[in-house]
Amino acid sequence: MEKIKIALLREEKHPSDNRVAFSPVQCQWLMNKYPELEIIAQTSECRCFSDDEYRREDVDVREDISDANILMGIKEIPEEKLIAGKRYMFFSHTIKKQPHNAELLKSVLRKNIELIDYECLVWENGERILGFGHFAGVVGAHNAFITYGNWTKCFNLKPAYKCSGYDELIEQYKRIDLPPMKIAVTGTGRVAKGVYELLEKLNLRMVSYDEYLEEEYNEPVYVVLTNSQLYKSKSKSLFSRLNFHKHPEKFSSAFLPITRVTDIFINAIFWNPKAPVFFSKQAMRHKGFKIKVIADITCDVNGSVPATIRETTISNPVFGYNPKTKKEEAPYQPHVLNVMAVSNLPNELPRESSSEFGDKLIEYVVEELLEEKSEIIDRATITKKGSLTSRFSYLQDYVA
């Protein structure tokens, strides 16, 4: 059988990302299981696993990876670094016609590159196979508590990227007492499950929707908000999940009662731009609007959370939103909402998130990648032989 060589690329998008598709141990495991497979790693000073860690697992580490069949990165590859005629796997962030990446996709086409996008690896029903969402939820929830502690000055927590790992992150909470607070969380998917994992590790109590609105507590509690509690039909008929997914424009927000009793709002749900926003900019000006900390993990700028007027960074994660001026100010002032909108949260726990990502690749994708024909890989292939594949032909005007 012909030898297949996978190269783990150095991340070169700025600011740099330090995640990777496979850990050193996973590389060795794969090469032992598949004798026809060789994995090499491009030299990197910023990767969460050092070059020496890969060498110790018999992974060839070098600068020149041009002889590889499949080149695997995480974030977008700078256009000038793309090698013509190769097969690439990375998050291209092009399938929603993101304006800032149109030139990247044009370069991919010009260079006759076969582009497989991780985001497009889906089962037949359209459900995504893998992603970094779990640790986005964990870190996003942690950042919500950091922000609340900074605002109230009740406690201090170290950010995830300054911890040695997930265990140290959790250990911090044993040294503080969280004050009574109400936390509203949206979502039930992979990201939201990461949020709930942290809340459960902290032994926080989940309460019902009605209890959350009506009761007072002397401990931190949280509520899980589903679409049926977030939206109501404009026709005043009973909420229909199927109808909402087909016609979100026929619904209005039911979120206002939540804003009157919530201290921390953690947003971890997919938002359809045709659906209404959770609350208006006008609503945020009302004195009954109680929310002071918003952890917008979904991070749709000018989307479901109107206070999210820009993304933030790991090193500077929070800005203040002034509801009266509708402009950004310094956070932690009495009159502003404190908004955390970091778009690459898993990068704060890169070793754990990379290993989890690699596990999913190994379980569901690697064998498909080694096959001559795979429906899973075909569904995720955006470009091939210098053209858009039929599944992604809708991007033609984007690259024209």
N, C-alpha and C positions, 0 to 999 in steps of 0.2 A: 504493500500500500504506500502511496506517495506520502512523503513527510509533510505535515502541516505545521507551520510555524506561526505562533501568536506572539505579537509584540505588545507589551504594556507601555503605553506612551507616557512621556513626561507631560504633565499639565502645564500649558504655556499661556492660557488665557489669564488676563489680569483683571482683578486680583487673582492670584494663583490659588488653585484648589489642591488639596493634598490627599484626596481620596484616590483609590485605584480599584480596578475591576476584580483582581485576585490578590489575596495575601500571599506571602512567601510559602506558607504551609499548604495552602490550596494549590499553588503552582506545582509543588512537588507531588501532591496527591494526584493531580490530573495527569502529570507525565508518567507516573507509575501505572495508572489505570489505562491510559491510552498510549501504547508504545509508539504510535505513529505521530504523536503530538510533542512538539517542543515549544517551550515558552521562554521568551527572552524579555528583559526589562530594560528600557532606555534609562540611562543614568539620570538621576534626579536628586536635587538637594532639598526639595520641599515635600516629597512624598512622605506619607505617614509611616510607611515602612522603609527603613534605610536600604541603600544598595547592599550593604554588608548582610542584612537580614535575608535578602534574596540570594546572595552568593552562598550563604550557609545552607540553603536548601537546594543547592546545585542549579540555580537559575543563572543563565548567562546574562550579565549586566554590561551593557555597552552603549555607546553613543549612536552608532550607525545601525538602524533597524530596517533598512530598506529591503532586506532579503525576506522579510516576513510576508506571509500570505494574508494574515488578518491583523489589523492594527486596532487596538482597543484603548480608548481614552474614556474620560468621564465628561468633562465640559467640551464646548466647541473648540475645534482645532483652528488655530490661526491659518488664514488662507495660504500664506507663504510657506507653511510647514506641510501642507498636504502633498503627498507623493502620488503622482499620476498613476492610474491603472490599478490601484490597490483596493482592497476590501476593508472598509472602516466600520467600527461600531463606536458610537458615542451619542450623547444627548445633543442633538443639533438645534433644538428649539426653532424649528422652521415650519412645523406642520400647522401652526395657527397663523402662518404668514407674518411672523414677528419681523417688523421692519428692519431691526438692527442686524438680522442674520440673512437677509436676502442675498447679499454679496457672497456670503459663505456658500450658500446653495448653488449659486451661479458658478463659483469656482469648482465645486464638486462635479458639476456637469461638464464644465470645460475640460477638466482633468480626467474625465472618463472613470470616475470613482464609483464603486458600488457602496452605497451608504445604507447601513442598517442602524436604525434609531432605536435605542433601548425603550423609549417611551411607546414605541409602536409594536413591541413584542406583546401580543395579546392572544388570548384563547379565541375560539370560534365565536363565542358570545360577545367578544369585544372587551372582556375584562383584562386589565393589565396583568402581566406575569410577574414583573419585578419593578423595584424602585427603591428610593431611599426614604420613603414616606414615614416609616416607623420611627426612625431617629429624628426626623424633622418634628414629629409630634412630641417626642420626649424632650428635646432641647427647647422647642417652642414653649412648652408648658413651664419648663425650668426658667426660661427667660421671663415669662409672665410673673413668676414669683420674685425673681431678682428685681424686676421693675417695680412691683408693688412694695417690696422692702425698701428700695431707694426712695420711693415717693413718700411712704409713711414714716421712714426712718425707724421702723420697728425691728428690722433684722437685716443682716447682710449675708449674701450668698456669693460664692465664687462662680463666674461663668464656666460653662462646660469646657471651653477650649483651654482654660487654665487648670483643669483637673487632669489627673493622670489617666482617668477613664471614667466609665459609667459608675463603677463602684464608689469612687471618691465623690462623684456628684451626689449620689444618694446619701452617703455618709454625713454630708454637711447638715442635712435636715434633722439629724439626731441631736444637733447642738443648738437648735433654735425652737421656739414655740410659735407656730403660725397663729395669728390672732383670728378671731371670728371674721369670716368673710364669705361672700357668695360668689361662686364662679359659674359662669354660663359657658358651656362648650357646644359648638356645632359640629356635626359630622359623625359618621359611623364607619368610615373607611380606614385604610391603612394608616393615614396620618393621625386621625382621631384616636385610633387604638393605641398609638404611641403616647398620646396625651393621657388617656385613661390608665395606661400602665404606670405612669409616674404618679398620678393621683391615688391609685390603689396602693402603690408602694409606700405612700405617705399616710395610708390608712384614713384618707378623707372619706366622708360619708356622702353617698349619692342619694339625693332626695327626688321625689316626684315633682312634676311641673307645678301642680297646684300647691304643694307644700312649699316649694321654692318661692312662689309669689306671695304666699300668705303668712308663713311662719317666720319667727325670729330665732336665731340660733346663737349659742355661746361657743361655737366651734366652726371651723371652715367646712363648708358643704359645697357640692356642685350639682348641676343639673345637666342632663344630656338632651339637647334640643334637636329633634328630627324635623324633616320638612313639614310634617303636618302641624308642628307647633311654630314654625317659622313663617308659614304662608297661609293665606286664606283665599278662597275663591271669590272673585269679584261678583260672581252671580249669587253668592251667599249659599251655594250648595255645599254638601259635605266634601271634605278634602279627598281628592283622588290622586294617589301617587302616580298612576299611569297618565292621567290627564295633565298633571303638573309637568311631568317629563316631556310630554308631547307639546303642551301649550303653556309654558311658564309665564308668558305675557298676560295670561288670563287670571293671574293671581296678584294679590297685594301682600305687603309685609304684615305679619302679626307679631312683630318683635317688640313693639313699643312697651308693653307691660314689663318685659324683661329689663329694659333700660332703667326702670325706676327702682329696681332692687339689687342690681348687680354691681359688684366691686371690680371684678376681673372678667373680661370677655375674651375667650380663646376661640378663634375662628379656624376651623380645620375641615371645612366642607367645600366641595367643588361648587362653583357658582356659574350658572349659565347667564351670559350677558343679557339675555331676553327676560330674565327674572328680575323682580324688583330688588332694590338695595334693602338692607336690613332696616336702616333708619336714615332719615334725610339729614342734610347739613343743618336745616332749620331745627330739627328735633334736638340736635346736640346743643343748641343754644338755650333750650328750656331748662329752668332751674330744677325740674324734676328728673332730669337726665343724670343718673348717679354714676355711671361707668367712668372710672378714672384711668384704668389700665386696659389697653387692647393689645392682645398678642395675635396679630393677623398672620398666622402661619400660611394660609392660602396665598396671601400677598398679591391680590389682584389690585394693582394701582388704579385708583379712581373706579373701583369695582364695588363689590358687595358692601364694603365698609368705607363710606365716603371720607373718613378721617385718614385713610391710607393714601396720602397724596404722593408718596415716593417709597422706594425700597430703602432699607437701611443695611448696614454692614455689621459683620461680626464684631469688629473693633469699636463701632459706634452704633449700637443697635436700636436706640430709642430717640425719637424726636417728640417735641410737644406740638400738639395741634390746637390752635386757638379757635374755638367755634365762632367767636364774634367776627374776627377778621378773616377766617377761613385760610389762615396762613400758618406756616411753621414757625415755632419759637423754641427756645430752650426747654427741655423737659423738666418735670418735677416742680413746676410752679403751680400755685393753687388754682389758677384759671385755665389750665390747659389739660387736654387729654394726652396721656402718655402712650405713644404708639410704637410697638415693636413690630417691624416688618422685614426681618432678615430673610433673604430669598435662598440662602444656601446653608440652612441650619444644620444639616447632617455633617457639614464640614467641621463642626465643633467637637464631634466625637468621631474622627475619621477612621480610626482603626476598627472600632466596633461596626460602624456603618459600612465600611468596605468589606469586612468579613461577612456580614449579613448579606450584602449585595452579591458577593462571590458565591455564597451558599446557594442562592436562588439561581444564579447563572449555571452552576454545576448541576443542580437538580433538574432544571427545566430546559436549558438552552444549549449547553455545550454539545451534547450528542446531536441535537438538531443542526448545529453549526458544522459538524463534521460530516453530516450526510450530504450526498450529492443533491438531493431534493428535499425541501422541508417547507410545509405550509406555514409554519410559525415564522420561519426566517423570511419567506416570501412576503408575508403580510407586513413585516417590519422594514422591508427594503424600499427606500424612497427613490433611489436612483440606480440605474444599471445601464451599462453600455452607452453612457453619455446622454441618457434620456430619463425622464420621470417614469416610474412604473405606473401601470393603469390605476392602481389604488390611489396614487397621489397626483394624478393628472390635473386635479383641481388647482395645483400650485403653479400651473403654466403661466398665468398672468402675473404671478408673484416674481417669477424669474425671467419674464419676457423683457 
